[in-house]
Amino acid sequence: MSEILSCISPIDGSTYAERLAAEDATIRAALDRAAACQAIWRRMPIAERAMVCARMVDAFIADKEAISEELAWQMGRPVRYGAGEVGGFEERARHMISIAEASLADRPAPDKPGFTRFIRRQPLGTVLVVAPWNYPYLTAVNAIVPAIMAGNAVILKHATQTPLCGERIARAFQAAGAPNGLFQVLHLTHDQTAQVVASPEIGFVAFTGSVPGGAAMERAAAGRFIGLGLELGGKDPAYVRADANLPHAIENVTDGAFFNSGQSCCGIERVYVHADVYDDFVAGMVDLAKTYVLGDPTDDATTLGPMVRARAADFVRGQIAEAIAGGATAHLDAAAFDRDAAGSPYMAPQVLTGVDHKMRVMTEESFGPVVGVMKVASDDEAVALMNDSDFGLTASIWTSDEAVALELGDRIETGTLFMNRADYLDPALAWTGVKNSGRGCTLSPLGYDHLTRPMSFHLRTQV
């Protein structure tokens, strides 16, 4: 009998959705359909692929209100922010559609008399996309649309916490008239996912999740010599220089730390502030954090919803308690926020000072609404602390001097360097990480290189 996969809503602990894990025969049929469809799809002109994907996007965004409600119940994001994920899905999808023709065009070699030489990008076959719950549509679309535009078929395995998300994308592709087998969703256990990764029909795996999850993907693919795209999270730093526009930095760093209850791979988890503006920055951040409304995410007034589960919230509470025991100061009273309590997924935001890198809250991914703030005396001290991490997904510098931001950015070990903004994916730029934040690349023209293979054509035209 198949295992039951349950989505337990963080709103009230109820079972919001249940799905049976796929039977072996269902998995086999999906792999076979994908292979058969891809053999035809890869021959379709890019313009025709674009029409199908564009119609899919049209169908998807038509349901944005229902999507926002479902997101709240599945993973706890306030409904007032749900439209942002739908908008981001559309932005990324339409951008990757628009650049596909140029990104996949033949790349000629220099002229050589008597020869025609060029490199052509060929699809990989069937791409397995393993998507997480925290940004269930944004993380998935990064790979789904470019994979299909590149001539691949896609099988999506979504997180058990967000089973309705993959199904919504599948319905959008169906409404778009996509051929049978081009995009499919499978509800799988961890063991089944590993079995699919090991299947010879899979030509690439795009995984977003934890570092242990990424290691499991590598083990499952061992010996297969296929590509793995691994986006594994971060401990992203921000540096506020003395010349920063302080009100702008306070507003945006705070949002970068607490949006989505801190459950963002590229959210700000540690802040370094120049001594000249440190006191004013901390005071402003604390005052702003006090205005957050913790509560039921289906209420339009709520600005901070529950974390995905009580266990995750208690993990963050443990980091905070350990930091306070080590000498840190907590600037927010959790009792001032309704619903916050040990053992509950509802967790108040927290700003900590007096922290250092001996504390887990400054080195270990929190993935919750807490941020540590440290005073620094110089750019060099800030860069050294920013690089003192096992992660490297994004980093942000808050300054009025672009030249300084560029100079410091070249010294920071990160995949994306922001100036005066954070927690955003620009689809025109490569989304990538270093160290334990993973490897590979999505979005931008470079994203297409990872979803295809190069094939060289060396034609002697004079014999």
URMO-V425653 format. One record per backbone hydrogen bond with DSSP energy under -1.0 kcal/mol. CO is the residue of the C=O (numbers start at 1). NH is the residue of the N-H. If there is no record, write none. Layout:
# URMO-V425653
co=CO nh=NH
co=CO nh=NH
This chain:
# URMO-V425653
co=3 nh=21
co=5 nh=19
co=7 nh=16
co=7 nh=17
co=9 nh=13
co=14 nh=9
co=17 nh=7
co=19 nh=5
co=23 nh=27
co=24 nh=28
co=25 nh=29
co=26 nh=30
co=27 nh=31
co=28 nh=32
co=29 nh=33
co=30 nh=34
co=31 nh=35
co=32 nh=36
co=33 nh=37
co=34 nh=38
co=35 nh=39
co=37 nh=41
co=38 nh=42
co=40 nh=43
co=41 nh=44
co=45 nh=49
co=46 nh=50
co=47 nh=51
co=48 nh=52
co=49 nh=53
co=50 nh=54
co=51 nh=55
co=52 nh=56
co=53 nh=57
co=54 nh=58
co=55 nh=59
co=56 nh=60
co=57 nh=61
co=60 nh=63
co=61 nh=64
co=63 nh=67
co=64 nh=68
co=65 nh=69
co=66 nh=70
co=67 nh=71
co=68 nh=72
co=69 nh=73
co=70 nh=74
co=71 nh=75
co=72 nh=76
co=78 nh=81
co=81 nh=84
co=82 nh=86
co=83 nh=87
co=84 nh=88
co=85 nh=89
co=86 nh=90
co=87 nh=91
co=88 nh=92
co=89 nh=93
co=90 nh=94
co=91 nh=95
co=92 nh=96
co=93 nh=97
co=94 nh=98
co=95 nh=99
co=99 nh=103
co=100 nh=104
co=107 nh=119
co=112 nh=115
co=114 nh=461
co=114 nh=462
co=116 nh=459
co=117 nh=109
co=118 nh=457
co=119 nh=107
co=120 nh=455
co=122 nh=453
co=125 nh=153
co=126 nh=203
co=126 nh=204
co=127 nh=155
co=128 nh=206
co=129 nh=157
co=130 nh=208
co=135 nh=139
co=137 nh=141
co=138 nh=142
co=140 nh=143
co=140 nh=144
co=141 nh=145
co=143 nh=147
co=144 nh=148
co=145 nh=149
co=146 nh=150
co=147 nh=152
co=148 nh=151
co=153 nh=127
co=154 nh=184
co=155 nh=129
co=156 nh=186
co=157 nh=131
co=159 nh=162
co=162 nh=165
co=163 nh=167
co=164 nh=168
co=165 nh=169
co=166 nh=170
co=167 nh=171
co=168 nh=172
co=169 nh=173
co=170 nh=174
co=171 nh=175
co=172 nh=176
co=173 nh=178
co=174 nh=177
co=179 nh=182
co=182 nh=154
co=184 nh=156
co=187 nh=22
co=189 nh=193
co=190 nh=194
co=191 nh=195
co=192 nh=196
co=193 nh=197
co=194 nh=198
co=196 nh=199
co=199 nh=202
co=204 nh=128
co=205 nh=229
co=206 nh=130
co=207 nh=231
co=210 nh=214
co=211 nh=215
co=212 nh=216
co=213 nh=217
co=214 nh=218
co=215 nh=219
co=216 nh=220
co=217 nh=221
co=221 nh=224
co=227 nh=205
co=229 nh=207
co=230 nh=439
co=231 nh=209
co=236 nh=269
co=236 nh=270
co=237 nh=396
co=238 nh=272
co=239 nh=398
co=240 nh=274
co=241 nh=244
co=244 nh=246
co=245 nh=249
co=246 nh=250
co=247 nh=251
co=248 nh=252
co=249 nh=253
co=250 nh=254
co=251 nh=255
co=252 nh=256
co=253 nh=257
co=254 nh=258
co=255 nh=259
co=256 nh=268
co=258 nh=261
co=259 nh=262
co=260 nh=263
co=262 nh=264
co=264 nh=267
co=269 nh=372
co=270 nh=238
co=271 nh=374
co=272 nh=240
co=273 nh=376
co=274 nh=277
co=277 nh=281
co=278 nh=282
co=279 nh=283
co=280 nh=284
co=281 nh=285
co=282 nh=286
co=283 nh=287
co=284 nh=288
co=285 nh=289
co=286 nh=290
co=288 nh=291
co=289 nh=292
co=293 nh=303
co=293 nh=304
co=296 nh=299
co=297 nh=79
co=299 nh=302
co=304 nh=295
co=309 nh=313
co=310 nh=314
co=311 nh=315
co=312 nh=316
co=313 nh=317
co=314 nh=318
co=315 nh=319
co=316 nh=320
co=317 nh=321
co=318 nh=322
co=319 nh=323
co=320 nh=324
co=321 nh=325
co=322 nh=326
co=323 nh=328
co=324 nh=327
co=329 nh=353
co=333 nh=336
co=334 nh=337
co=337 nh=340
co=341 nh=344
co=345 nh=307
co=350 nh=371
co=351 nh=331
co=352 nh=373
co=353 nh=329
co=356 nh=359
co=359 nh=362
co=360 nh=363
co=360 nh=364
co=368 nh=370
co=369 nh=350
co=371 nh=352
co=372 nh=271
co=374 nh=273
co=376 nh=275
co=378 nh=382
co=379 nh=383
co=380 nh=384
co=381 nh=385
co=382 nh=386
co=383 nh=387
co=387 nh=389
co=390 nh=436
co=392 nh=434
co=393 nh=416
co=395 nh=418
co=396 nh=239
co=397 nh=420
co=398 nh=241
co=401 nh=405
co=402 nh=406
co=403 nh=407
co=404 nh=408
co=405 nh=409
co=406 nh=410
co=408 nh=411
co=409 nh=412
co=412 nh=414
co=416 nh=395
co=418 nh=397
co=426 nh=429
co=427 nh=444
co=431 nh=442
co=434 nh=437
co=435 nh=438
co=437 nh=232
co=439 nh=230
co=442 nh=431
co=443 nh=447
co=444 nh=447
co=453 nh=122
co=455 nh=120
co=457 nh=118
co=459 nh=116
